[in-house]
Amino acid sequence: MAVVNMRDSRESASSPTFLAPSPPEWTWMSFPRRYLIAIMAFFGFFNIYSLRVNLSIAIVAMTENRTTIHANGTIGYDQDFPWSSKEQGLLLSSFFYGYITTQLLGGWLAPKMGAGKLYGLGILTTAVLTLLTPLIADFGLVPLVAIRILEGIFEGVTFPAMHALWSRWAPPLERSKLVTIAYSGSYFGTVVSMGVCGLLAEHLGWASIFYVSGTFAVLWWILWFVLVKESPQEDRFIKRTELDYISNCLGSTADQHKLSVPWKSILTSLPVWATVAAHFAENWGFYTLLTQLPTFLSDTSDLKLDKTGFLAAIPYLAMAIIVQTGGQLADWLRSRWRVETTKVRKIFTCGAFVAQTIFMLATAYTHAVTAAIICLTIAVGFGGFAWSGFSVNHLDIAPQYASLIMGLSNTVATLPGIVSPALTGYIVQNKTSSEWHLVFYISAGIYMIGCVFYAFAASGNRQSWSQPTEDTDPKTGNTLALDSVN
């Protein structure tokens, strides 16, 4: 296998000085181990979002009024948990209090204890806590809030851990494909969970939601523990051709954890904060609907919970499909039509935000359930195009610091998961349409603020503080590619 002038695997494949090795051919009998990891990671993220969203469905059944005919013939109305709207908002947002604290910690721990181990441990622990949820709920609201915070803490390490694992397994020219396969599991997990959890609550009771999702995640962890290794060199089932291919592609990235980080330049960079602002805006709308859509449909219609769960899943099915095609379309515009990267990122992000604003406002003025679902499906679906803009942008502006910028971005973008459910709980006191309208107005306004700031400040060009500088190794005299620092 010939490798010509492979100076640095961080360089673009389009660079005239970079020729990457060709991937080895494979058959179903010799399925590449890196794609096995991508499939396992897909189901890992499927579980992550199933464990995260299950309470959004269960809480409707846990707090609904049930008609009971007593022995003396009188009719009463009972609730398993008579939580107020504010208490429900606190419970739904409590997960994110833990989640926000471990984003950067996960990035620090992953290379030290093993990214695959940390990723699996995060999901396994969350699954065990989920299995305990029905028991803990009987002790009151405070213990249940505490267990949801713990779930957030352990899930918070999963995204940075997976990024660290890909740094050892994903060849540069296959990263987008492998990462897309893995991360798309989160959207499919949302879709399936919303639909299946509604059926479970309606026919088997709300506790079954936690038992089923927790058990599925534990079974996944067993397979992950057996099949996935920290690096190709540790995998005794990998083919020699695949090992050589990955090693040749990633050989020069082994010391990336030793990079000096230009924190001052990162924290004062407008393009960095444009990405952060767009991530925050997109997550505000996403988390608002993720945690509140089943409740909104229940409050504004007479649908049963099984139908509510399936209807609430439709917008995320649209996003799961669009997010897969958005990246391909963006790269097609850049390669086929030579559209500048900055323009592509802004078109996809700002165009999506404008469309989401329009359809969020349309939902507020819609009185029919079918029309509301159509509007929300379009609004959430356009988020898939936004992800093809801002979520790739950190690789454009500073590829060697992309994981750190993503950690910063994901930390700030977790705030909507904390603030939005609690704010909705304070707004929606009487479960009226006008109260829900205000919720949609706020989401639409945040989309537009994110759109304007991103249009003004975003860039698709590598920033000056991220440009590599050349130096000479004093021992060998060879030219080295170093990263600029403050």
C-alpha positions as CSV (number, residue, x, y, z in Angstrom):
1,M,0.0,0.0,0.0
2,A,1.6,3.2,-1.1
3,V,1.5,6.3,1.0
4,V,2.9,9.5,-0.5
5,N,4.0,12.5,1.5
6,M,1.5,12.1,4.4
7,R,2.7,15.1,6.4
8,D,-0.2,15.4,8.7
9,S,-3.6,13.6,8.8
10,R,-5.3,16.8,9.9
11,E,-4.7,18.3,6.4
12,S,-7.5,18.3,3.9
13,A,-7.6,15.5,1.3
14,S,-7.8,18.2,-1.3
15,S,-4.3,19.4,-0.5
16,P,-1.9,18.8,-3.3
17,T,0.7,17.6,-0.8
18,F,-1.5,15.0,0.8
19,L,-2.3,11.5,-0.7
20,A,-4.2,9.2,1.7
21,P,-3.9,5.5,1.5
22,S,-6.8,3.7,-0.2
23,P,-9.1,1.8,2.1
24,P,-8.8,-2.0,1.8
25,E,-11.6,-3.9,0.1
26,W,-13.9,-5.9,2.3
27,T,-16.7,-8.4,2.1
28,W,-19.5,-9.4,4.6
29,M,-17.2,-12.2,5.8
30,S,-14.5,-9.6,6.6
31,F,-16.6,-6.7,7.8
32,P,-14.4,-3.7,8.8
33,R,-14.1,-3.4,12.6
34,R,-14.3,0.4,12.4
35,Y,-17.8,0.1,10.9
36,L,-18.7,-2.4,13.5
37,I,-17.8,0.2,16.1
38,A,-20.0,2.8,14.2
39,I,-23.0,0.4,14.3
40,M,-22.5,-0.3,18.0
41,A,-22.1,3.4,18.6
42,F,-25.3,4.0,16.7
43,F,-27.2,1.8,19.2
44,G,-25.3,3.4,22.0
45,F,-26.6,6.8,21.1
46,F,-30.0,5.2,20.5
47,N,-29.9,4.1,24.1
48,I,-28.6,7.5,25.3
49,Y,-31.6,9.3,23.9
50,S,-34.0,6.6,24.9
51,L,-32.9,6.9,28.5
52,R,-33.1,10.6,28.3
53,V,-36.5,11.1,26.6
54,N,-38.4,8.3,28.4
55,L,-39.4,10.5,31.3
56,S,-41.0,13.0,28.9
57,I,-43.6,10.3,27.9
58,A,-43.8,8.6,31.3
59,I,-44.6,11.9,33.2
60,V,-47.8,12.3,31.2
61,A,-49.0,8.9,32.5
62,M,-47.6,9.5,36.0
63,T,-49.6,12.7,36.5
64,E,-52.8,12.1,34.5
65,N,-56.1,12.1,36.2
66,R,-57.8,8.7,36.3
67,T,-61.5,8.1,36.9
68,T,-62.1,5.7,39.7
69,I,-65.5,4.2,40.8
70,H,-65.4,3.5,44.5
71,A,-67.3,0.6,46.2
72,N,-70.1,3.0,47.4
73,G,-70.7,4.1,43.8
74,T,-69.0,7.5,44.1
75,I,-66.7,8.6,41.3
76,G,-63.2,9.9,42.2
77,Y,-60.2,11.2,40.3
78,D,-56.8,9.9,41.3
79,Q,-53.2,10.6,40.2
80,D,-50.1,8.5,40.9
81,F,-48.1,11.7,41.4
82,P,-50.0,15.0,41.9
83,W,-47.0,17.2,40.8
84,S,-47.7,20.8,39.8
85,S,-46.6,22.2,36.4
86,K,-43.6,23.8,38.1
87,E,-42.6,20.5,39.7
88,Q,-42.9,18.7,36.4
89,G,-40.7,21.3,34.7
90,L,-38.1,21.0,37.5
91,L,-38.1,17.2,37.1
92,L,-37.8,17.3,33.3
93,S,-34.9,19.8,33.4
94,S,-33.0,18.1,36.3
95,F,-31.2,15.7,33.9
96,F,-29.4,18.6,32.4
97,Y,-28.1,19.9,35.7
98,G,-25.9,16.9,35.8
99,Y,-25.3,16.7,32.0
100,I,-23.8,20.1,31.8
101,T,-21.1,19.4,34.5
102,T,-19.3,16.6,32.7
103,Q,-18.9,17.7,29.1
104,L,-15.3,18.9,29.5
105,L,-14.6,16.4,32.2
106,G,-15.4,13.6,29.8
107,G,-13.0,15.0,27.3
108,W,-10.3,15.0,29.9
109,L,-11.0,11.5,31.3
110,A,-11.4,9.7,28.0
111,P,-7.7,9.5,27.0
112,K,-6.7,8.6,30.6
113,M,-9.1,5.7,31.4
114,G,-10.0,4.7,27.8
115,A,-12.7,6.3,25.6
116,G,-14.5,3.1,24.9
117,K,-14.6,2.1,28.6
118,L,-15.8,5.6,29.6
119,Y,-18.5,5.6,26.9
120,G,-19.8,2.2,27.9
121,L,-19.7,3.0,31.7
122,G,-21.7,6.2,31.1
123,I,-24.5,4.3,29.4
124,L,-24.4,1.3,31.7
125,T,-24.7,3.5,34.9
126,T,-27.5,5.5,33.4
127,A,-29.3,2.3,32.5
128,V,-29.0,0.9,36.0
129,L,-30.3,4.2,37.5
130,T,-33.2,4.0,35.0
131,L,-34.2,0.6,36.2
132,L,-34.3,1.9,39.7
133,T,-36.5,4.9,38.7
134,P,-39.9,3.4,39.5
135,L,-38.7,2.4,43.0
136,I,-37.1,5.8,43.7
137,A,-40.3,7.6,42.5
138,D,-42.2,6.2,45.4
139,F,-39.9,8.0,47.8
140,G,-40.9,11.4,46.5
141,L,-40.0,14.1,44.0
142,V,-36.6,15.1,45.6
143,P,-35.1,11.6,45.3
144,L,-36.4,11.3,41.7
145,V,-34.8,14.7,40.8
146,A,-31.5,13.5,42.4
147,I,-31.5,10.3,40.3
148,R,-32.1,12.2,37.1
149,I,-29.2,14.5,37.9
150,L,-27.0,11.5,38.4
151,E,-28.2,10.1,35.0
152,G,-27.2,13.4,33.4
153,I,-23.7,13.3,35.0
154,F,-23.0,9.9,33.6
155,E,-24.5,10.6,30.2
156,G,-22.5,13.8,30.0
157,V,-19.2,12.0,29.3
158,T,-20.5,10.0,26.4
159,F,-20.2,12.5,23.5
160,P,-16.7,13.6,24.3
161,A,-15.7,10.0,25.0
162,M,-17.0,8.9,21.5
163,H,-15.1,11.8,19.9
164,A,-11.9,10.5,21.6
165,L,-12.6,6.9,20.5
166,W,-13.0,8.1,16.8
167,S,-9.6,9.9,17.1
168,R,-8.0,6.4,17.3
169,W,-10.3,4.5,14.9
170,A,-11.6,6.9,12.2
171,P,-9.4,7.6,9.1
172,P,-9.7,11.3,8.2
173,L,-11.4,10.7,4.9
174,E,-14.1,8.5,6.6
175,R,-14.8,10.6,9.7
176,S,-17.9,12.2,8.4
177,K,-19.4,8.9,7.3
178,L,-18.5,7.1,10.5
179,V,-19.6,9.9,12.9
180,T,-22.9,10.3,11.0
181,I,-23.7,6.7,11.4
182,A,-23.0,6.8,15.1
183,Y,-24.6,10.1,16.0
184,S,-27.8,9.5,13.9
185,G,-28.7,6.9,16.5
186,S,-29.7,9.7,18.9
187,Y,-32.5,10.8,16.6
188,F,-33.7,7.3,15.8
189,G,-33.6,6.7,19.5
190,T,-35.9,9.7,20.1
191,V,-38.3,8.5,17.4
192,V,-38.6,4.9,18.6
193,S,-38.7,5.9,22.3
194,M,-41.5,8.4,21.9
195,G,-43.6,5.9,20.0
196,V,-42.9,2.7,22.0
197,C,-43.0,4.5,25.4
198,G,-46.5,5.7,24.6
199,L,-47.6,2.2,23.9
200,L,-45.9,0.8,27.0
201,A,-47.5,3.4,29.3
202,E,-51.0,2.9,27.8
203,H,-51.0,-0.9,28.0
204,L,-48.4,-2.0,30.6
205,G,-48.2,1.1,32.9
206,W,-45.6,3.9,33.1
207,A,-43.1,1.8,35.1
208,S,-42.6,-0.5,32.1
209,I,-41.0,2.4,30.2
210,F,-38.1,2.5,32.5
211,Y,-37.7,-1.3,32.8
212,V,-37.7,-1.8,29.0
213,S,-35.3,1.0,28.1
214,G,-33.0,0.2,31.0
215,T,-32.8,-3.5,30.1
216,F,-32.2,-2.8,26.5
217,A,-29.3,-0.5,27.4
218,V,-27.7,-3.1,29.7
219,L,-27.9,-5.8,27.0
220,W,-26.2,-3.3,24.6
221,W,-23.4,-2.7,27.1
222,I,-22.6,-6.4,27.3
223,L,-22.0,-6.5,23.5
224,W,-20.1,-3.2,23.6
225,F,-17.8,-4.6,26.3
226,V,-17.1,-7.7,24.3
227,L,-16.8,-6.3,20.8
228,V,-15.2,-2.8,21.1
229,K,-11.5,-2.1,21.9
230,E,-9.8,1.1,22.6
231,S,-7.6,1.1,19.4
232,P,-7.1,-1.0,16.3
233,Q,-3.9,-2.3,17.8
234,E,-5.8,-3.8,20.8
235,D,-8.4,-5.6,18.6
236,R,-7.3,-9.2,17.9
237,F,-10.0,-9.7,15.3
238,I,-9.1,-6.9,13.0
239,K,-7.7,-7.8,9.6
240,R,-4.0,-6.8,8.9
241,T,-5.0,-4.8,5.9
242,E,-7.5,-2.7,7.9
243,L,-5.0,-2.2,10.8
244,D,-2.3,-1.0,8.3
245,Y,-4.8,1.3,6.6
246,I,-5.9,3.0,9.9
247,S,-2.3,3.1,11.3
248,N,-1.0,4.8,8.1
249,C,-3.9,7.3,8.2
250,L,-3.6,8.2,11.9
251,G,0.0,7.6,12.7
252,S,0.8,11.3,13.0
253,T,-2.1,12.1,15.3
254,A,-0.8,10.2,18.3
255,D,0.5,13.3,20.1
256,Q,-2.6,15.5,19.6
257,H,-3.4,15.5,23.3
258,K,0.0,17.3,23.9
259,L,-1.1,20.4,21.8
260,S,-0.8,23.7,23.5
261,V,-4.2,25.2,23.5
262,P,-4.6,28.9,22.6
263,W,-7.5,29.5,25.0
264,K,-7.4,33.3,24.8
265,S,-7.7,33.2,21.0
266,I,-10.5,30.6,21.2
267,L,-12.5,32.5,23.8
268,T,-12.2,35.8,22.0
269,S,-13.0,34.5,18.5
270,L,-16.3,35.6,16.9
271,P,-16.5,32.6,14.6
272,V,-16.2,30.3,17.7
273,W,-19.0,32.2,19.5
274,A,-21.1,32.2,16.3
275,T,-21.0,28.4,16.4
276,V,-21.8,28.4,20.1
277,A,-24.8,30.7,19.6
278,A,-26.2,28.7,16.8
279,H,-25.8,25.5,18.8
280,F,-27.6,27.1,21.7
281,A,-30.5,28.4,19.5
282,E,-31.0,25.0,17.8
283,N,-30.9,23.2,21.1
284,W,-33.5,25.5,22.7
285,G,-36.1,24.5,20.1
286,F,-35.0,20.9,20.1
287,Y,-35.1,20.5,23.9
288,T,-38.3,22.4,24.3
289,L,-40.1,20.0,22.0
290,L,-38.1,17.0,23.2
291,T,-39.3,17.4,26.8
292,Q,-42.6,19.2,26.2
293,L,-44.2,18.0,22.9
294,P,-46.0,15.0,24.5
295,T,-47.4,17.3,27.2
296,F,-48.4,19.9,24.6
297,L,-50.4,17.4,22.6
298,S,-52.0,16.0,25.7
299,D,-53.0,19.5,26.9
300,T,-54.3,20.8,23.6
301,S,-56.1,17.7,22.3
302,D,-58.1,14.7,23.6
303,L,-55.6,12.1,22.2
304,K,-54.7,9.1,24.2
305,L,-51.1,8.6,25.3
306,D,-50.3,5.9,22.8
307,K,-51.3,8.1,19.9
308,T,-49.6,11.2,21.6
309,G,-46.3,9.3,21.7
310,F,-46.3,8.4,18.0
311,L,-47.4,11.9,16.9
312,A,-44.6,13.4,19.1
313,A,-42.1,11.1,17.3
314,I,-43.0,12.3,13.8
315,P,-40.9,15.5,13.9
316,Y,-37.8,13.6,15.0
317,L,-38.2,11.0,12.3
318,A,-38.0,13.9,9.8
319,M,-34.9,15.2,11.5
320,A,-33.3,11.7,11.5
321,I,-33.8,11.5,7.8
322,I,-32.7,15.1,6.9
323,V,-29.6,15.1,9.1
324,Q,-28.3,12.2,7.0
325,T,-28.8,14.0,3.7
326,G,-27.9,17.6,4.8
327,G,-24.2,16.9,5.1
328,Q,-24.1,15.2,1.7
329,L,-25.9,18.2,0.1
330,A,-23.5,20.7,1.8
331,D,-20.4,18.9,0.5
332,W,-22.0,18.5,-2.9
333,L,-22.5,22.3,-3.1
334,R,-18.8,22.9,-2.1
335,S,-17.3,20.3,-4.5
336,R,-19.7,20.4,-7.5
337,W,-20.6,24.0,-7.6
338,R,-17.6,25.5,-5.8
339,V,-19.7,27.4,-3.3
340,E,-17.5,28.9,-0.6
341,T,-17.5,27.1,2.8
342,T,-18.6,30.2,4.7
343,K,-21.6,30.7,2.4
344,V,-22.6,27.0,2.7
345,R,-22.5,27.1,6.5
346,K,-24.5,30.3,6.6
347,I,-27.1,29.2,4.1
348,F,-27.7,25.9,5.9
349,T,-27.8,27.3,9.4
350,C,-29.5,30.7,8.8
351,G,-31.9,29.2,6.2
352,A,-32.9,26.5,8.7
353,F,-33.4,29.0,11.5
354,V,-35.6,31.2,9.4
355,A,-37.8,28.3,8.4
356,Q,-38.0,27.0,12.0
357,T,-39.0,30.5,13.2
358,I,-41.8,30.6,10.6
359,F,-43.2,27.2,11.4
360,M,-42.9,27.7,15.2
361,L,-45.0,30.8,14.9
362,A,-47.4,28.9,12.6
363,T,-47.8,26.3,15.3
364,A,-48.9,29.0,17.8
365,Y,-51.7,30.0,15.5
366,T,-52.8,26.5,14.6
367,H,-55.8,25.0,16.4
368,A,-56.0,21.6,14.7
369,V,-53.7,18.7,15.9
370,T,-52.9,17.6,12.4
371,A,-51.8,21.1,11.3
372,A,-49.8,21.5,14.5
373,I,-47.9,18.3,13.9
374,I,-47.2,19.3,10.3
375,C,-45.8,22.6,11.3
376,L,-43.7,21.1,14.1
377,T,-42.4,18.4,11.8
378,I,-41.2,20.9,9.3
379,A,-39.7,23.1,12.1
380,V,-37.8,20.2,13.7
381,G,-36.9,18.7,10.3
382,F,-35.1,21.8,9.2
383,G,-32.9,21.4,12.2
384,G,-31.2,18.7,10.3
385,F,-30.0,21.2,7.8
386,A,-28.8,23.5,10.6
387,W,-26.6,20.7,11.9
388,S,-25.0,20.5,8.5
389,G,-23.9,24.1,9.0
390,F,-22.9,25.0,12.5
391,S,-22.1,21.6,13.9
392,V,-19.4,21.0,11.2
393,N,-18.1,24.6,11.5
394,H,-15.7,23.9,14.3
395,L,-13.7,21.7,12.0
396,D,-13.5,24.5,9.4
397,I,-12.2,27.2,11.7
398,A,-9.8,25.1,13.9
399,P,-9.6,21.4,13.1
400,Q,-6.9,20.5,15.7
401,Y,-9.0,22.2,18.4
402,A,-12.4,21.0,17.2
403,S,-13.0,18.7,20.2
404,L,-12.4,21.5,22.7
405,I,-14.6,23.9,20.8
406,M,-17.3,21.3,20.6
407,G,-17.0,20.7,24.3
408,L,-17.4,24.5,24.9
409,S,-20.3,24.6,22.5
410,N,-22.1,21.6,23.9
411,T,-21.7,22.9,27.5
412,V,-23.4,26.2,26.6
413,A,-25.9,24.4,24.4
414,T,-27.0,22.2,27.4
415,L,-28.4,25.3,29.1
416,P,-31.6,25.2,27.1
417,G,-32.2,21.7,28.5
418,I,-32.1,23.2,32.0
419,V,-33.9,26.5,31.4
420,S,-36.5,25.6,28.8
421,P,-38.5,22.9,30.6
422,A,-38.5,24.9,33.9
423,L,-39.6,28.1,32.0
424,T,-42.3,26.2,30.3
425,G,-43.5,24.8,33.6
426,Y,-43.8,28.4,34.9
427,I,-45.6,29.6,31.8
428,V,-48.0,26.7,31.3
429,Q,-50.0,26.8,34.6
430,N,-53.5,26.3,33.3
431,K,-52.7,24.2,30.2
432,T,-54.3,26.6,27.8
433,S,-53.5,27.2,24.2
434,S,-52.5,30.8,24.9
435,E,-49.8,29.7,27.4
436,W,-48.4,27.2,24.9
437,H,-48.3,30.0,22.3
438,L,-45.9,32.0,24.4
439,V,-43.6,28.9,24.6
440,F,-43.5,28.8,20.8
441,Y,-43.0,32.6,20.6
442,I,-39.9,32.4,22.8
443,S,-38.4,29.5,20.7
444,A,-39.0,31.4,17.5
445,G,-37.3,34.5,18.9
446,I,-34.3,32.6,20.0
447,Y,-34.0,31.0,16.6
448,M,-33.9,34.5,15.0
449,I,-31.3,35.8,17.4
450,G,-29.1,32.8,16.6
451,C,-29.7,33.4,12.9
452,V,-28.7,37.0,13.0
453,F,-25.6,36.5,15.1
454,Y,-24.4,33.5,13.0
455,A,-25.0,35.4,9.7
456,F,-22.8,38.3,11.1
457,A,-20.0,36.4,12.8
458,A,-19.6,32.9,11.4
459,S,-16.8,31.9,9.1
460,G,-15.8,28.8,7.1
461,N,-12.1,29.7,6.9
462,R,-9.4,28.4,9.2
463,Q,-8.6,31.1,11.7
464,S,-5.1,32.6,12.0
465,W,-4.6,31.3,15.5
466,S,-5.3,27.8,14.2
467,Q,-2.8,27.9,11.4
468,P,0.0,25.4,11.7
469,T,3.6,26.7,11.8
470,E,6.6,24.8,10.8
471,D,9.7,24.2,13.0
472,T,12.6,21.8,13.0
473,D,13.2,18.9,15.2
474,P,16.6,19.7,17.0
475,K,17.5,15.9,17.1
476,T,16.7,14.8,13.6
477,G,16.5,18.1,11.6
478,N,13.2,17.1,10.2
479,T,10.4,19.6,9.5
480,L,7.6,19.4,12.0
481,A,4.1,20.8,11.8
482,L,3.4,22.7,15.1
483,D,0.3,24.4,16.2
484,S,0.2,28.1,16.9
485,V,-0.2,29.3,20.5
486,N,-0.8,32.6,22.1
